[in-house]
Each structure stands twice: as C-alpha cells, then as structure tokens.
C-alpha cells in the first residue's frame, strides 16, 4: 500500500480494536438488526430490544461491519452515534472500535470504499451463499492512516462532495416520480371515463368482447416436445412488453390444436400466476406463439376492442387486476376472473387515438428514464472515485469529482 508522506501504511487492527471484548449486555439494551442498516446511511435506521438474542457487544462510535454474504458485498456498514452507550446487534456484524488516533467518521468512510469491500470479499470463507469474513481477516485489511487533522479534513471534503451528489440524486428521484405521476394522470384522463356523459363510450367485460384461452406446458420429460420452431411464452416473459421472440420453443407435436394453442400477433397475454410482480402484468404478441398455463391469451379479432388499447388499459389497471387474484399461499387469477375484468369500449377511432398518444408518451418517458439511469450510474461512479481519491491523498476541497472519474478510467 502506497501512502502520501506523513501517512502510515497500517493494518486495521494496528489502529482499531476489531471484535473488542465488552461486558455482557442486559436484555433491555438496544439491538441493531441487520435490516436496520441501510446501504449508504451512516447510522442505524432503528433499534429493537435485545431480549434473549445472541448479540455483538458495541458502544458509541463503533463501526458495525456486515460479515456475511450478501450483506458484506452490498456494503452494509453502520456507525453508532456518539451517545449510543452499550448496544447489541446481529452476530453477523463485526465490531470495529476506532483507536484514539482514528476519527470514527474517517473509519466509516474507509469502510464504504469499494476497494475495501473487494478486499474483504476476497477474504471470505465458507459455503456458497453463507460465506463470512473472519475477525482476523478484517483486522488484516490495509488501512491508510493519516494524522488526525488530515483525517478530519478528508471527512469534511468527502462529505461536501457527497452532499452535492446526494442533491443530484434527489433531483433524479424527483424527476422519476414526476414522470410516474404524469403517466398515471395521462392514463386516467383517457381510461377513467364516465359513460353517462353523453359520449359513445360504454363499459363491458373482456369476456363479453374477446375470446380468452389458457395455455399449457408440454412434458419436460419428453425432449421431442421441446426445441422446435414455435415460440412458447412463460409467465415470466409477460412483463409489460411486446414479445417478438421467446426463451423457449416447442415442436408441432407439443402444440396440438393449432387453432386453439397458437396465437397470432396482436394477441394480448395476461399473467395469472407468478412470483413477485408477475401476476397481473400484460404483454402483446408481435409473433405467432403458444404460452403456458399461467397465462391467459386474449384475442380481440372480430371484437370492438383494438389490441393496443386493451394492452395499455391492462397496464394502467395493473394494481386492480393483480388484486383480483385469490387463493392460498400464492394468489392467482383464473380464466373466469380474466373474462370478468371490466373494460371501457370507446369507438375504434378513439381507441387508436388514445393508443397512439399513450405510446408516444411511453417513448418519451423511456428516453427520460434512460437518461436518469445513465446519470445515476455516473453518480455512483463519482462516489467511488471520491472515496478512492480520499484514501490515496488525492482529494481536496477544490477537486472536481468528474476529473477523478476520468483519471480512474484512464
């Protein structure tokens, strides 16, 4: 480890106590669970009574360093406030107590450095999914140790740069939120219409306007049914998108009755069951395809509904459609519930106008969202550059983080 003149190339255990031995804690002591440590937030979000749980033993200004995967990789670290007193916490934390010549805030910033986390990851041992960092391995990590006044200057400078980046990230989050609100407001203006206002709109149900079918999954044990030329949609692929191809394909033999199982472009698919956000999501086919039994296919041919209008309506009504599922451990929709979903039926020309306006908005929103994602990535990279510079002695109050980023790329 190369350090500037006047700094000490130390190990963490040279200047801090890793895993200090403190007296036992009372059951009433505050306890920091792993979930209370939020990535990028200095202090714990909340405390619980320790009770009879096994616990680390920490106190004010101690650093809690997550030792287990994936918490370590995700950067879960927390600094106890100066007035904490004796505090417990998850045994999956390692306690680091700063020595007299280490500013606790400097120690916390050191723990945020991605280079530190990478070194710590490389020292983890154990089985996949339950790997841990030992106390001795953490103590053996390199720790650039400048004099206390320099530590405090570094803390102030880093916090100044981070405050600017926090403000930029808050602006991005606000822009994203406004985008969501605007999209909902636009959809509401088109889809939440009162049919009693004298217009030509009317309300119906999907089942009264369209044909609804449920798919099937060929036997996995029969290889001849798989790997053919026919696209086959799983419920996980029904994710508010236009489907042009699929991850898996089936054979003609697996298809069976083409008229019932193979659906044309323009068919709207609705996920009836699935993990996470899947249930209630819609997609629209842009190719001929079959699908599994966890999806409903909705054909609009010969109906008063245009497929693009139906797809966009279901996207807008996602939360309501999803809430229509019922069941035990995994609530689900079914064919009858899909058929019963209410839907507005404006004149076809108006449907096309609404769909065109919504798609134009979606394209604009996609461009804006992509720009937000790009700026967030840049912000994250700038944070990494600031921390890297801080612990190499290259950071000053006048340093432009963008210059640091360019240097790291070069």
BELGILIN-V141819 format. One line per field, one symbol per residue. psi: psi as a letter, one per 40 degrees, with the letter a starting at -180 (. if undefined). A space follows every 50 residues. Layout:
# BELGILIN-V141819
psi = ???
This chain:
# BELGILIN-V141819
psi = hhiiheihgiidedeihhfihiiiiideiihhideehhhehdiidiiihd beiiiihiaieihhhheiiedddefhiihhidfdahhiiieeihhhhhid fhhddddddddehdddddddddeiiaihefiihidddddeiihhgiiddd dddddddddddddddddddddddddddddddddddddddddgiheeeeie iiiaiddddihhiiaihihdegdeeieaehhhhiddegfgihhdiidiii iddddbhddddhiiiehhihhdiiibedheiiihheihiiiieeihhhhe heaehhddddddddddfdddddeeiiabdgiiiidddddehihigiiddd ddddddddddddddddddddddddddddddddddddddddeeeehidehh ddddddddd.
